[in-house]
Amino acid sequence: MSLWRLITREILYRKLNFALAVLSVLVAAGCLVAELTLLRSHDLQTAAILAQKEAEVAARMKQVEEETAARMRQVEDDYRKIALKLGFNILILPKDQNLSDLYADDFASRYMPEDYVERLARAGVVTINHLLPSLQQKLKWPEQERTIILMGVRGEVPILHQVPKKPLLQPVPPGTVVVGHELHRSLKLKKGDRIKLLGREFTVHQLQPERGNKDDITLWINLREAQELLDRPGQINAILALECNCSDDRLAKVREEIAGILPDTQVIEFASQALTRAEARNRAAALAQQERAEAAALAAKILDDEKTARARLRQEQEAFAHVLVPLVLAGCIVWIGVLAFNNVRERQVEIGILRALGLRAGHVFALFLTKAVLVGLVGAAIGYLAGSLIGTYWGEAPAGVRFDPSLLVLVLAAAPVLAALASWVPALLAARQDPAVVLREE
């Protein structure tokens, strides 16, 4: 009789013993596969959750960035409007102008060509904007017998390569005059009144509000008419500008750029206006940076909290698996060993008869071990399927987790080995039995 026929008859004759052994392997393999499937499912779910969170955080950050940018544009615009009310903060003068005389007389006594402002504009300067050529002089207003400051201005000259900006000072139309607060208050002038200045008649175009400085005694007229009245055709004595550089060394950069274009000029800064403008822009930038930093910190905290929670959950699952799986495997090995030992004890007479008929001890040993291997294979295959289903549906695993070839190979290889080891001693006892002793006892 062949070995495989003996194994088949053995299994069919003792179905319950075989079924119980298979069940123990099934439980052990199923627990192992289910736990590993749950852990893999957890890892995939964690990756999917974190990816979704990152996408949500990225979308939120983009929204925050857009909202912050919009608010900052509004804040910067508000600060810009406030700063613009301070007026020009850069004064470009002829290089030979004595600053002591300038401060004492309230106007420059040296002159430069009017086309200097055109050269600046064509050069495309980047550190200043709002170029305004002017001709200014303190003089006696003979018709009213008082000292005034006459300011001849024209429209602001746009700088090439820069976005056009709303002018700080509107041009004065020819034949008109803009009157400082102290002058129109004391002379009771109204808009539309006619006045005489150095023998020429002008119409009051605008009345300036009180400013508390020399502007209150200033008359603004068209630059061309001022050049004619002061006999300075084609000449100016100052170019007003507004610096757009808010760094600590802003004045040095302005001077360096202008010196490269107009070497025979000098640049002075109205420090209070420049500092206020710089601080306003820096404050707006700081507010934007603070909001972005707070949003980024909140986004990082959300992701870190999610990662921590998922990691804690995985640690709990691993701790449970580290306790459950070894206990089940140990129970399986013991159970298979007990079943094999009982099977050998119940079959002593049968083994004795087979030995007496010529079945060798090696065949007996192979019979029990082969049966154990079959138990391991059948139990592992069914256990893998059961464990995969349990792990998949309990852990809500994605489709990619439901079948793992490497895990299947591992289970199919390990289960028969463990079953064979559990049956090793009982199989060895069966193979060593003396048939004469067994039959004599019966």
C-alpha positions as CSV (number, residue, x, y, z in Angstrom):
1,M,0.0,0.0,0.0
2,S,1.4,3.4,-1.0
3,L,2.2,6.2,1.5
4,W,-0.3,8.6,0.0
5,R,-3.1,6.0,0.1
6,L,-2.3,5.4,3.8
7,I,-2.5,9.2,4.4
8,T,-5.8,9.5,2.5
9,R,-7.4,6.6,4.4
10,E,-6.1,8.0,7.6
11,I,-7.7,11.4,7.0
12,L,-11.0,9.9,5.8
13,Y,-11.1,7.5,8.8
14,R,-10.4,10.2,11.4
15,K,-12.1,13.3,9.9
16,L,-12.7,14.9,13.2
17,N,-9.0,14.7,14.2
18,F,-8.0,16.2,10.9
19,A,-10.6,18.9,11.0
20,L,-9.7,20.0,14.5
21,A,-6.0,20.2,13.5
22,V,-6.9,22.2,10.4
23,L,-9.1,24.5,12.5
24,S,-6.2,25.2,14.9
25,V,-3.9,26.2,12.0
26,L,-6.7,28.1,10.4
27,V,-7.2,30.2,13.6
28,A,-3.5,30.9,14.0
29,A,-3.0,31.8,10.3
30,G,-6.2,33.8,10.2
31,C,-5.2,35.8,13.3
32,L,-1.7,36.5,11.8
33,V,-3.1,37.5,8.4
34,A,-5.9,39.6,9.8
35,E,-3.5,41.5,12.1
36,L,-1.0,42.2,9.3
37,T,-3.9,43.2,6.9
38,L,-5.2,45.5,9.5
39,L,-1.8,47.1,10.0
40,R,-1.3,47.5,6.2
41,S,-4.8,48.9,5.9
42,H,-4.1,51.3,8.7
43,D,-0.9,52.5,6.9
44,L,-2.7,53.0,3.6
45,Q,-5.5,54.8,5.4
46,T,-3.0,57.0,7.2
47,A,-1.3,57.9,3.9
48,A,-4.7,58.7,2.3
49,I,-5.8,60.7,5.3
50,L,-2.6,62.7,5.5
51,A,-2.6,63.3,1.8
52,Q,-6.2,64.6,2.1
53,K,-5.2,66.7,5.1
54,E,-2.2,68.1,3.2
55,A,-4.4,68.9,0.3
56,E,-7.0,70.6,2.6
57,V,-4.2,72.5,4.4
58,A,-2.6,73.5,1.1
59,A,-6.0,74.8,-0.2
60,R,-6.6,76.6,3.1
61,M,-3.1,78.1,3.0
62,K,-3.7,79.3,-0.6
63,Q,-7.0,80.9,0.6
64,V,-5.2,82.5,3.6
65,E,-2.5,83.7,1.2
66,E,-5.0,85.2,-1.1
67,E,-7.0,86.8,1.8
68,T,-3.8,88.0,3.4
69,A,-2.5,89.4,0.1
70,A,-5.9,91.2,-0.4
71,R,-5.8,92.6,3.1
72,M,-2.2,93.6,2.8
73,R,-2.9,95.4,-0.5
74,Q,-5.6,97.3,1.3
75,V,-3.3,98.0,4.2
76,E,-0.5,99.1,2.0
77,D,-2.8,101.2,0.0
78,D,-4.1,102.9,3.2
79,Y,-0.5,103.4,4.4
80,R,0.4,104.7,0.9
81,K,-2.4,107.2,1.0
82,I,-1.3,108.3,4.5
83,A,2.3,108.6,3.4
84,L,1.5,110.4,0.2
85,K,-0.2,113.1,2.3
86,L,3.3,113.8,3.7
87,G,4.3,114.9,0.3
88,F,7.7,114.6,-1.5
89,N,10.6,113.4,0.6
90,I,13.5,113.8,-1.8
91,L,15.0,117.1,-3.1
92,I,17.5,117.1,-6.0
93,L,19.5,120.3,-6.2
94,P,22.4,121.7,-8.2
95,K,25.7,120.3,-6.9
96,D,27.1,123.8,-6.1
97,Q,24.1,124.8,-4.0
98,N,25.1,125.8,-0.5
99,L,22.8,124.0,1.9
100,S,23.2,126.7,4.6
101,D,21.9,129.3,2.1
102,L,19.1,126.9,1.2
103,Y,17.9,126.5,4.8
104,A,18.3,130.2,5.5
105,D,16.5,131.5,2.3
106,D,14.0,128.7,1.9
107,F,14.9,128.3,-1.7
108,A,17.8,127.3,-3.9
109,S,19.9,130.1,-5.4
110,R,21.6,127.9,-8.0
111,Y,19.9,126.6,-11.1
112,M,20.0,123.7,-13.5
113,P,18.5,122.9,-16.9
114,E,14.8,121.9,-16.9
115,D,15.6,118.9,-19.1
116,Y,17.4,117.2,-16.2
117,V,14.1,115.9,-15.1
118,E,13.6,114.4,-18.6
119,R,17.0,112.7,-18.4
120,L,16.0,111.1,-15.1
121,A,12.7,110.0,-16.5
122,R,14.3,108.5,-19.6
123,A,17.0,106.7,-17.6
124,G,14.2,104.6,-15.8
125,V,15.3,105.2,-12.2
126,V,14.0,102.6,-9.8
127,T,14.7,104.2,-6.4
128,I,12.4,107.2,-6.8
129,N,9.2,108.2,-8.5
130,H,6.8,111.2,-8.8
131,L,9.4,113.5,-10.5
132,L,8.3,117.2,-10.2
133,P,10.6,120.0,-11.6
134,S,10.1,123.3,-9.8
135,L,11.4,126.8,-9.8
136,Q,11.1,128.4,-6.4
137,Q,12.1,131.8,-5.0
138,K,11.2,134.0,-2.0
139,L,10.3,137.5,-3.2
140,K,8.3,140.6,-2.4
141,W,4.8,140.6,-3.7
142,P,4.6,144.2,-4.8
143,E,0.9,144.4,-5.4
144,Q,0.2,143.2,-1.8
145,E,3.4,144.4,-0.1
146,R,4.2,141.1,1.6
147,T,6.9,138.5,1.3
148,I,5.9,135.3,-0.4
149,I,7.4,132.1,-1.9
150,L,6.7,131.8,-5.5
151,M,6.7,128.2,-6.8
152,G,6.5,127.4,-10.5
153,V,5.5,123.8,-11.2
154,R,4.4,121.7,-14.1
155,G,2.9,118.3,-14.4
156,E,4.8,115.4,-12.9
157,V,7.1,113.7,-15.3
158,P,6.4,109.9,-15.6
159,I,9.4,107.6,-15.3
160,L,9.9,105.1,-18.1
161,H,9.5,101.4,-17.2
162,Q,7.3,102.3,-14.2
163,V,3.6,101.8,-13.8
164,P,1.9,105.2,-14.1
165,K,1.0,106.6,-10.7
166,K,-1.5,109.1,-9.5
167,P,0.4,112.5,-9.2
168,L,1.0,113.9,-5.7
169,L,0.5,117.4,-7.0
170,Q,-1.8,118.4,-9.8
171,P,-0.4,120.7,-12.5
172,V,-1.4,124.4,-12.3
173,P,-3.1,125.5,-15.5
174,P,-1.6,128.5,-17.2
175,G,-3.0,131.8,-16.1
176,T,-4.1,130.5,-12.7
177,V,-2.6,130.4,-9.2
178,V,-2.9,128.1,-6.2
179,V,-2.9,130.2,-3.0
180,G,-1.5,129.1,0.4
181,H,-3.7,129.2,3.4
182,E,-2.3,132.2,5.2
183,L,-2.4,134.3,2.0
184,H,-6.0,133.5,1.0
185,R,-7.2,133.8,4.6
186,S,-5.6,137.2,5.2
187,L,-6.5,138.6,1.7
188,K,-10.0,137.0,1.9
189,L,-9.5,135.4,-1.5
190,K,-12.0,133.0,-3.1
191,K,-11.8,130.6,-5.9
192,G,-12.2,132.4,-9.2
193,D,-11.0,135.8,-7.9
194,R,-8.6,137.7,-10.1
195,I,-5.2,138.8,-8.6
196,K,-2.1,140.5,-9.9
197,L,1.4,139.2,-9.4
198,L,4.4,141.0,-10.7
199,G,2.3,142.9,-13.1
200,R,0.5,139.8,-14.6
201,E,-3.1,138.9,-13.9
202,F,-4.0,135.4,-12.6
203,T,-7.2,133.6,-11.6
204,V,-7.4,131.9,-8.2
205,H,-7.6,128.2,-9.2
206,Q,-7.4,126.6,-5.8
207,L,-7.1,127.5,-2.1
208,Q,-4.8,125.3,0.0
209,P,-5.7,124.1,3.5
210,E,-3.6,125.0,6.5
211,R,-0.3,123.1,6.6
212,G,1.6,124.9,9.3
213,N,4.7,125.5,7.2
214,K,6.0,127.7,4.4
215,D,3.4,126.3,2.1
216,D,0.9,128.7,3.9
217,I,2.7,131.7,2.3
218,T,3.3,130.1,-1.1
219,L,1.8,130.9,-4.5
220,W,1.9,128.1,-7.1
221,I,1.8,129.0,-10.8
222,N,2.6,127.3,-14.0
223,L,6.4,126.6,-14.4
224,R,6.6,128.3,-17.8
225,E,5.0,131.5,-16.4
226,A,7.3,131.4,-13.3
227,Q,10.4,131.2,-15.6
228,E,9.1,134.2,-17.5
229,L,8.4,136.2,-14.3
230,L,11.7,135.4,-12.7
231,D,13.7,135.7,-16.0
232,R,14.9,132.0,-15.8
233,P,13.8,130.5,-19.2
234,G,14.4,126.8,-19.4
235,Q,15.8,126.6,-15.8
236,I,14.7,125.1,-12.5
237,N,16.4,125.1,-9.1
238,A,14.9,121.8,-7.7
239,I,13.4,118.5,-8.6
240,L,11.1,117.0,-6.0
241,A,10.7,113.3,-5.9
242,L,9.3,110.5,-3.7
243,E,11.7,107.6,-2.9
244,C,10.3,104.1,-3.2
245,N,13.2,102.3,-1.4
246,C,12.4,101.5,2.2
247,S,15.7,99.8,3.2
248,D,18.0,101.2,5.9
249,D,20.5,102.6,3.3
250,R,17.8,103.9,1.1
251,L,19.3,107.4,0.8
252,A,22.7,106.0,-0.2
253,K,21.0,104.0,-3.0
254,V,19.1,107.0,-4.2
255,R,22.2,109.1,-4.3
256,E,24.2,106.4,-6.1
257,E,21.6,106.0,-8.8
258,I,21.0,109.7,-9.4
259,A,24.7,110.5,-9.4
260,G,25.1,108.1,-12.2
261,I,22.6,110.0,-14.3
262,L,23.1,113.6,-13.1
263,P,26.6,113.8,-11.7
264,D,26.4,117.6,-11.2
265,T,23.5,117.4,-8.7
266,Q,23.1,116.6,-5.0
267,V,20.3,114.8,-3.1
268,I,18.9,115.6,0.3
269,E,16.1,113.8,2.1
270,F,13.3,115.1,4.3
271,A,14.0,112.5,6.9
272,S,10.7,112.6,8.8
273,Q,8.6,112.0,5.7
274,A,10.9,109.3,4.4
275,L,11.1,107.5,7.8
276,T,7.3,107.6,8.2
277,R,6.8,106.2,4.7
278,A,9.4,103.5,5.3
279,E,7.9,102.5,8.6
280,A,4.4,102.4,7.1
281,R,5.5,100.0,4.4
282,N,7.6,97.9,6.7
283,R,4.7,97.6,9.2
284,A,2.4,96.4,6.4
285,A,5.0,93.8,5.3
286,A,5.5,92.7,8.9
287,L,1.7,92.3,9.4
288,A,1.6,90.1,6.2
289,Q,4.6,88.0,7.3
290,Q,3.0,87.5,10.8
291,E,-0.3,86.3,9.3
292,R,1.5,84.0,6.9
293,A,3.6,82.6,9.8
294,E,0.6,82.0,12.0
295,A,-1.3,80.3,9.2
296,A,1.7,78.1,8.4
297,A,2.1,77.2,12.1
298,L,-1.6,76.2,12.4
299,A,-1.3,74.1,9.3
300,A,1.8,72.3,10.6
301,K,0.0,71.7,13.9
302,I,-3.0,70.2,12.2
303,L,-0.8,67.8,10.2
304,D,1.3,66.9,13.3
305,D,-1.8,66.2,15.4
306,E,-3.2,63.9,12.7
307,K,0.2,62.1,12.4
308,T,0.4,61.7,16.1
309,A,-3.1,60.3,16.4
310,R,-2.6,57.8,13.6
311,A,0.8,56.8,15.0
312,R,-0.8,56.2,18.5
313,L,-3.6,54.1,17.0
314,R,-1.0,52.0,15.1
315,Q,1.0,51.4,18.3
316,E,-2.1,50.2,20.0
317,Q,-2.8,47.8,17.2
318,E,0.8,46.6,17.2
319,A,0.7,46.0,20.9
320,F,-2.5,44.0,20.6
321,A,-1.0,41.9,17.8
322,H,2.2,41.3,19.8
323,V,0.1,39.7,22.5
324,L,-2.6,37.9,20.5
325,V,-0.6,36.4,17.6
326,P,2.1,34.6,19.8
327,L,-0.6,33.3,22.1
328,V,-2.6,31.9,19.2
329,L,0.5,30.4,17.5
330,A,1.6,28.8,20.8
331,G,-1.9,27.4,21.3
332,C,-2.0,26.1,17.8
333,I,1.3,24.2,18.2
334,V,0.3,22.7,21.5
335,W,-3.1,21.7,20.1
336,I,-1.6,20.0,17.0
337,G,0.9,18.2,19.2
338,V,-1.9,16.9,21.5
339,L,-4.0,15.8,18.6
340,A,-1.0,14.0,17.0
341,F,-0.1,12.3,20.3
342,N,-3.6,11.1,20.9
343,N,-3.7,9.9,17.3
344,V,-0.5,7.9,17.8
345,R,-1.8,6.4,21.1
346,E,-5.2,5.4,19.5
347,R,-3.4,3.8,16.5
348,Q,-0.9,1.7,18.3
349,V,-2.4,-1.7,17.2
350,E,-2.8,-0.4,13.7
351,I,0.8,0.8,13.6
352,G,1.9,-2.6,15.0
353,I,0.1,-4.5,12.3
354,L,1.4,-2.3,9.6
355,R,4.9,-2.8,10.9
356,A,4.4,-6.5,11.1
357,L,3.3,-6.5,7.5
358,G,6.6,-4.9,6.5
359,L,6.0,-1.1,6.8
360,R,9.3,0.4,7.8
361,A,9.7,2.9,10.7
362,G,10.6,5.7,8.2
363,H,7.3,5.2,6.4
364,V,5.5,5.5,9.7
365,F,7.4,8.6,10.6
366,A,6.7,10.1,7.1
367,L,3.0,9.2,7.4
368,F,2.5,11.4,10.5
369,L,4.7,14.2,9.3
370,T,3.1,14.3,5.9
371,K,-0.3,14.5,7.5
372,A,0.9,17.3,9.6
373,V,2.2,19.2,6.5
374,L,-1.2,18.7,4.8
375,V,-2.9,20.0,7.9
376,G,-0.6,23.1,7.8
377,L,-1.2,23.7,4.1
378,V,-5.0,23.4,4.2
379,G,-5.3,25.4,7.4
380,A,-2.9,28.1,6.1
381,A,-4.8,28.4,2.8
382,I,-8.2,28.7,4.5
383,G,-6.8,30.9,7.3
384,Y,-5.3,33.3,4.8
385,L,-8.6,33.7,3.0
386,A,-10.5,34.1,6.3
387,G,-7.9,36.5,7.7
388,S,-7.8,38.6,4.6
389,L,-11.6,38.9,4.6
390,I,-11.7,39.8,8.3
391,G,-8.8,42.3,8.0
392,T,-10.3,43.8,4.8
393,Y,-13.8,44.5,6.1
394,W,-13.0,45.1,9.7
395,G,-10.2,47.6,8.8
396,E,-12.1,49.0,5.7
397,A,-8.9,48.2,3.7
398,P,-8.6,49.4,0.1
399,A,-8.7,46.9,-2.7
400,G,-4.9,46.8,-3.0
401,V,-4.7,45.2,0.5
402,R,-7.0,42.3,-0.1
403,F,-4.4,40.1,-1.7
404,D,-0.7,40.1,-0.8
405,P,1.2,37.3,-2.6
406,S,4.2,37.6,-0.3
407,L,2.1,37.2,2.8
408,L,0.3,34.1,1.2
409,V,3.7,32.5,0.5
410,L,4.9,33.2,4.0
411,V,1.8,31.6,5.6
412,L,1.8,28.6,3.2
413,A,5.5,28.0,4.0
414,A,5.4,28.6,7.8
415,A,2.2,26.8,8.7
416,P,3.3,23.3,7.4
417,V,6.7,23.7,9.1
418,L,5.1,24.6,12.5
419,A,2.6,21.8,12.1
420,A,5.4,19.3,11.3
421,L,7.4,20.5,14.3
422,A,4.4,20.1,16.6
423,S,3.9,16.5,15.3
424,W,7.6,15.6,15.3
425,V,7.7,14.0,18.8
426,P,4.4,12.0,18.4
427,A,5.6,10.8,14.9
428,L,8.9,9.8,16.3
429,L,7.2,7.8,19.1
430,A,5.0,6.1,16.5
431,A,8.0,5.1,14.4
432,R,10.0,3.7,17.3
433,Q,7.2,1.3,18.5
434,D,8.2,-2.4,18.5
435,P,5.4,-4.3,16.6
436,A,6.0,-7.5,18.6
437,V,5.5,-5.7,21.9
438,V,2.4,-3.9,20.7
439,L,0.7,-7.0,19.4
440,R,1.7,-9.2,22.4
441,E,0.1,-6.6,24.8
442,E,-3.1,-6.7,22.7
